[in-house]
Amino acid sequence: MATLHNTANPGDFAKTVLMPGDPLRARFIAETYLEHRVLVNDVRGIQGYTGEYKGKRVSVMASGMGMASIGIYSYELYHMYDVDNIIRVGSAGLIDKSLKIRSVVAAMSAYSNSAYGAQFNFRGNLAPCASYDLLSRAVAVAEARNVPMRVGPVYSSDTFYEQNPQTDVLQQLHVLAVEMEAYALYLNAARAGKNALALLTISDNPYTGESCTPQEVRETFTQMMEIALEIA
């Protein structure tokens, strides 16, 4: 069952996979939270691990950056490895000014400037949604842990250095944050009849220039990681 991008064997991945963008964050999650962890993939440095969290079998694998990258890895996990749930655990820049650095966001839906959805032959504009089951359980866990998690739409951009950002328009639509992967993940999940959720932690404030370091993003966004593990 190995692919060009994944050398894992059938059954190596659990039914639920946490998917950060950064391979080093995948390793951090595995080493911090998973018992009996095993490295099941390391093609191109995209590390994938499977282990146990509180007795539950859970996997974590990086997606790389952008929709093209998560599109490949999530498609293969859903279709070739029989994964049912992918929970993106990523970073985002705030759009809603009421958010702050380290705020946690659950992406109920994703808007995009990407052409990724054109392949599905829908004659209109797609704004795919998260799995209600995963989203509702994440909200319940956040409430139980007193984590003030915001739920709402996010914007998945194909361009990190966007030349004509539509920030004002997105603010008027009450979009919470900008990231680069949820749109493709949600569309792949919808087409496969599987489940997806993007949990995000705000790492950048474009209005003030405040931002977290890569190490802080990798190692201190633990509230989001723990919510994802609890619902895995």
N, C-alpha and C positions, 0 to 999 in steps of 0.2 A: 504493500500500500504506500510505500515511500513515494514522494513527489520530488520534483526538481528543487523544492524549497524546504522539504521536511523529510528527515530520514527516520522518523518514529515508525514503529510497527503498529499494526492494528491492536487496539486495546490499550495502547500506551497513554492515551489522553483520557482523563476523566470526562464525565458528561458535562461538567462546567469548567470553563477556562477563564481565568482572569487574564486580561490583555492590556498591559501597559505599553506605551510606545517604546520606551528605552529598554534594551536588553539588560542593562545593569540594574534597572528597577525590577525587572522580572527575577533576576538573581537575588536581589535584596528581599523581595517578598518570599521567595522560596526558602532562603536561608533563615529568615526571621520567623516565619509562621508555619512552615510545613515540616512535619515529621516524616521520616523514612523517604525523603525526597530523592528522586532519581532524575538525572538529566536525560531527556528523551530526544532532544533535538538541539543542534548547534550549527546548522547550515547558515553560512554568512554571518555567524555570530548572533543569530536570532535564537536566543536561548529559551528552551521549553522544559519545564520541570513538572513532574507529577509526584504528589505526596499526600499526606493526610493532615487535615485541620480539624481538631476536636473529633477525631474519628471518622470524618467524612473524606472521601477521596476527591481531591481537587487538583487541577492543573493551572499553571501560569506560563504564558508565553508572550514574548514581545511581538508587537505589530510593525515596528519601524514607524517612519513618519509619513503621514499623508494617506489619502484615500486609495491611491494605487497600491500601496503596500498593504494596508489592512484589508483591502479588497481581496488580495491573493490569499493571505493567511486565514482570514475568516472563512472564505469560500472553501478552502481545503479542509479546515477543521469541521465545518458543517457537513460537507459532502463526502469527503474521503475518510474522515476519522470518526464520524457519527457523533460529534459533539452536539449537545442540545442547547446549551446556554453559553454565550460569551458576554462577559462583563468587562467593558473597557474601564480601566482605572487610569485616567490621564490628567494632564494639566491643561489649563485654559487661561485666556486673557479675559478680563471682565469687560462687559459692555454696559450692563446695568450698574450705575454708579452707587447704588446702595450696597453692592457687594464689596468685600474687602479681600486683601491678600489672605489666603488660606481658607476662604469660604468654600463650602462644599456645595456642589450643584449636581442635581440629577437631571439628565436631558430627557424630557418627555417627548420631544420631537426635534428634528434637525432640518434647518433650512440650509441652502448651499448655493454657491456659484459654480459648482462642478457639473460637468457633463456626464458623470458616472451613471446617473439614472437613465440616460438616453437608451442604453442597451436593453431596457425592459419594455420598450415600444409603447409606453403610455403617452397618449396625446394630451399632455397637460404638464403641470408642474408638480413634482413629487415633494412631499414633506413627511418622510417616514417617521414612525413612532417607535418608542421603546415597547418592550413586552410589559403588559400591565401587571402580570404576576411578579416579575422581577422588580418593577418599579414600586408596587405597593408594599412588597416585603422590605425593600430598602428604606422606604419611608418609615415603616414600623420600627425597624432596627435603629434608624437615626433618632427617632423620638424616644425610644427606650434608653438610648445612650446619651440623650440630651445634646445631640449634635444638631445645630440649626441648619439643616440642609434645605436649600431652595430647589424647587421643582419648576421646570418650564422649558421653553424652546432654547436651543443653542444654534449657532451658525457655524457650519463646517466649511472652511475656506480651502480652496485649492492652492492658494498663494499665501506664503508667510509674509513676504514683503509686498503687500498689496498696494498698487500705485494709486488706486482710487477707492479707498475704503468707504463702505456705506454705513458708517457707524451711526449717523443721525437717523437714517431710515430704520435701522435695526433697533435703536433705542425706542423709536415711536411704536414699533411692533412688540415691545417689551421682551426682546431677546436678551437672555441673561449673559451669555459668554460666547467667545469665539475659540474654536479648536479646529482640528484638521482630519478627523477620522469618523465621527459618529454617523454621518450621512451614509457613507458606503457600508458601514457595519449594519445599520438598520435595514438598508435595502437588501443586503445579502441574506439577513435573517428572515425578512418577509418573504423573499423568493424561495427560500429553503423550507419555510414553515417552521422555523426555529425561533429561539428567543435571544434578545440582545438588550443590553442596558449600558449606557455610558454614565459613569460616575466621575466627576471632574473636581479638581481642586484648583482654585484661582491662584496662579503663579505670577501673573503680570497685571499691572495697572497702566494702560497706555496713556491715561490722562496725567498721571503724576510721574511716570517713569519707574515707579517702584517695582521690583521683581525679586524672585527667589533665585538662588544659585542652582546650577544643575544638581549639586549634591543635596541641597535642601529639598528639591523636587523629588529626588530619588529616595531619600531616607526619612523625611519628616512628614510626608502626607499620609500618615498612618490611619487617620480617622476614616478616610475614603477606602483604604485597603481593607480595614477591619469590617466595615459595612458590607463590602463585596464578599469577603470570606464568610460572613455570617449567613448570607443568603445563598451561598454556593450549593 
